[in-house]
Amino acid sequence: MEQTTTHAMAGDGQPDIITPQQKAAAARMSQTIIGGFICPSRRSAALYRRAIAAAVPGGHAWNADPVETTNRADYVANSGDALVFWGSGPDPTTAFAGNGFANMDAATGICFQRSTVRVAAVIDGTSKTYLVGEKYLNPDNYETGLDYGDDHSFFVGDDFDMHGWTNQPPLQDRPGLADFWRFGSNHPAGFQVAFCDGSVRTVTFDVDATVHRLLGNRCDNQAVAIPE
């Protein structure tokens, strides 16, 4: 996406030490707006409130100075068809040693905590496995920061904001309904998905639930007809 400068913003040359300079830069990074992460038919590329996190002690992002507003994303990475979550995460003082992370062996998608999925591990084929897609949101909270799937910067890493699962069929955004791990959009017919081969397609909301679920699993050895 040609965002090398933003990607490197929080680095200070000391990757194994959390410095005040790094935390300040990480906060600025979380307030850097990148329009490509926002669906223009849903909302504007802007900074939005972090109402949930601001109300919880320690609820701000680790290793970053606290901020009241951050950038957002309308897209999530495919985490598979099994709800495998990351738990509370490691103690920040032991994370560099690899201690305290959840066991993610049962995760069937492409992106999950500490994932290093290579093309060879996409057994079902790159053209038949989701990579990134639009996420479902409750329209009541497009701008409030009161949705657990939309209350952090897109640099937060493993969180509901940036991961989606296919265990439930996709939905069109609807007022009053909170659901923070489902794919969806505010488009009338379906949601946009990038597959692992780089192709982008529209998957309709009436897609067969089993087909949708299997498209999120990279290694189920199931033959799936891609919906047109």
Order of alpha helices (4+ residues) and beta strands (2+ residues): alpha-alpha-beta-alpha-beta-beta-beta-beta-beta-beta-beta-beta-alpha
